[in-house]
């Protein structure tokens, strides 16, 4: 990375062992993870509205894909899904058919064989249709049982489990503050801010939302919540992006090659990263995250 003379001069006063924490300071902020449930592969006006909003506001989001919806996706819909920047939009497994009934759900009260089959069918259709490998799972209606852990262990590609079973061997993203007061109704921003104080010291919070149920008025509340979290020092990140950074952040090495250029050595990193800098290098233009218009 090549920096301007003034930026390089600032960085060169930083001790070598602290340079990464200053140069990549935005990456070390506590995380906010948007969990947008019930996403479908077919074009849907309300989902198009949400995707456009997220893209415009430069947020990052996990899209809970109901996998069998891809059966009905036409070429235009598939093209749209493939065009999404995977650092900004992550598809996570949200069931094959999203079965949710009073006394049974897709991953609750069903056999181990059925749960494994539904995960396998979901993985296969997403890989074959979108050329994409999911790394995150969130059960429909967040309902699962003891067999779900056994089923998920059959899929080493899956690393992260929203609201999952502790000690499952997966990276668990727990439920925290409620971004919706009821399904499809965004929480009043003042009430959200009050709730948030109980979780302000958490390294990551999860915001579960259902944009396919939102009316236009919900976006004003949602934007106010996003702006509040930015002011609180949160960065928006996908679930896998958060997991990958936690795994690799201590493996990155920085070294000066001359007065203005730094080598960022990610040789030991296991995953790809979209690095965000405190000051923009002159030879790079990373995505700015969560900057309002």
N, C-alpha and C positions, 0 to 999 in steps of 0.2 A: 504494500500500500504506500502511495506517495502522498504526503501532506504538504500543504502550503508552508512557507517559511515560518509564519507566525504560529500556526498550530503545532508544527514540529518543535518549535522553541518551547512552547508550553509543555508538551509531552516529555521533552528531554530533561526537565526538572524532576520528573517522577522517578522514584527508585525502580529498578528493573523488576523486582518481585511484586511491585504494586501496579505496574504499567497496564496489565490486562484489565484490572478492575476499574481503571480510569478510562482507558481508551474504549473499552466495551461496556462502559457503565450502564447504558440502557438494558443490556442483556441480564444484568444482575438485579434488576428491580423485581419486587414480588409480582406474581403473575395473576392475571384474570383470564379465565378460560370460558368462552361462550360455548355452551352445549345446546345446539339447536336440534331438537328432536323431530322425528317423523318426516324427514326429508324424503322426497320421491324422485325417481329418475325421469319421470315424464315432466314436460313443461307445465308449470302451474303459476298463475299470475301472482299469487301472494308470495311464492318462493322467489320468483323473479324480482319482485320488489325488495325482498330481504337481501338477496345477493347483490343487487345494485346498491343498496344502502351500505352494506358492509364494505363493498369495494370502494365506494366514494369516500367513506370515512376512514379507510385504510385500517380497518379492524382485522382481527384474525379469528377464525371460528371453526369449530368442529360441527360437521353436518351429519346427523344421525340418519344414515341411509337405510330405508326399508328395502332390502335387497331384491325381493321379487318384483318390485316396481320397474326394474330395468327390463323385464320381459316385454313391457309395453312401451318402452322408450323408442321414439323414432330417431332417424339419423340426426335431425336438428337438435334434439335433446341430448343425444350422446356427444355431439360436437361441442355443445355448450359445457357439459360436465368435464370433458377432456381439456377444455380451454382454461379451466380454473387453475390459478397458481396454487400449487400444492403446499407452498410455504404459508399461504394465506388461508386456504380452505382445506380442511382435512375431512375425508369421508370416514366415519366410524361405523362399525357394525351395530345396527339397531334392530336386528332380527331379520328373519326371512320374510315372515308374513305379519309380524306385529300382532300376534294373537293375544288378546287381553280379555278375559271373562271374569265373572265374579269369583269363581272358585278355582280357576286355572289360567295359566298364562304360558306364553311360548317357552319360557325358561323356568317355570314354576309348576310343579305337579305333573310334568311330562317325563317320559323315560329318558335315560341317559342316551340311548340310541337316537331318539328323536332330537334331542338337543344337539348331539354331534352332527347329525344329518343337516339340521338347519344352519349350523355354523359352516359346514362344508359347502352346502349349496350357495350360501351367501358369499363365502370367500371365492368360490369358483366363478360366479357370475360377475362379481366386481372385477376380478383379475382379467377375465376374458373379454369383458365389455369395455372397461375403462383403462386397462393396462395399469392397474393400481392395486397395491397390496395394503389392506387395512391393518392397522396396528393397535386400534383401540376398540373396546366393546362397551356398550351400554345396553342393558336389558330393556325391552319394552316395559313402560310404566315402572322401571327400576325393580321389577319383580323377578326373583330368581330363588333357587334352592340349593341344597348341598351338592346336587349333581352338576350344577353349572360349573363349579370349579373343576371337576373332573373332565367335563366336556372341553372347557377352555384350554386345559393342559394338553390337548391333542393338537393344538395350533400354536407352535412356537413363535409364529409371526406376530401374534397378539401379545402386546406387552402391557397395556394399560386397561384398567377396568373402572369405568365411572360408577361410583357409589357401590363398589364391589365388596366381596367377602375378605375381611382382613386375614392375613396369613395364607392367602391363596397362592402366593408365589408371584402374583402380578403386582404391578405398580398401581396402587389404589388412589383414585382422585375422589375424596369424600364429598358428601353433600355439605354445603356451607350456607351462605346467605341466599334468600329466595328472591330471584329476579322477577318472578311472577307471583302475585298474591293468590291467584287461581289459574288453572290451565288456560293460557291464551290471554291473560290479563296482566299487563306489566305492573309491577309494584309501584306504588306512589313513591317518587324519588326521596321525599323526606322520610318516609317509613323505611325505605331501603337504607338510607344513611344511618338511621338509628340502629337497624339490625347489624349493619356492617361493623359497627364499633366492637361487636363481640368477636369479629373475625379479622380485625385489622392487622393483627400480628401473624396471620397465617401466610406461609410462603406462597400459597396458591388458593384462590377461591374459584368455585365453579358457578356459572350463571346458566341455569337451565331455562330454556325458552321454547315456545311453540309458535313460530312466526306464521305458520299456515292458518292460524286462528286469529291473527291480529287484524284489527281495523286500523285505518290510517292514523287515528289519534294515538295509538299505542307507541308509535315511533318517536313522538316527542318525549314521552316518559323514558323510553329506552335510551334516547340520546342523552337526556339529562343524567341518567345513571352512568353511562359511559364517560361523560365529562367529569362527573364526580370521582370516578375511579382513577381517571388520569390525574386529577388534582391530588389524589391520595397517593400518587406515585406508583400506580400499577401499570404494567405493560400487558397488552393483549397478545396471547399466544395460543397456538393450537395445542391440543392435549399431547400429541406426539412430539411437537416442538419443545414443549416444556420438559417432557421426559428425556428427550435426546440431549438437551442442554444440561440437565442435571447429571447425566451420565458422562458428558464430555468436557465440561467447562474447566476442569482441572488438568486436562490433557493438552490444552492449547499453549503454545510457546511463542513468545514475541521476541524479536531481536532487531536491532538497528543495523542497516547495511550501509547507510551514509547519513548525512545530516538531516535528510527529510524523508527517508524511506524505511519502512519496517516490513520485515518478513513475518507473516502470520503462519506458523507451522501447525497444521492440523493433522500431521502424519499419524499420530496416535489416536485420533478421534475415530469412533465407530460409526458415526452418523454424519450426514450432511447438515449444514447450518446456514441460515441466512443472517449473517452477522449485522448488527446495528451499532454504529459508532457514536460516541459522544460528539465528535466533529467529523464531518463528511470528508473522506479522502478525496483528493483531486481527481484520482483515476477511477472512482467508483461512485455509483449512486444507489445506495441501498433503499429498500422500501421504508418510508417513514410510517410509523405505526400509530394509529389513533390520533392523528392530527385533524382537528375539526376545520371546516371551511371558514 
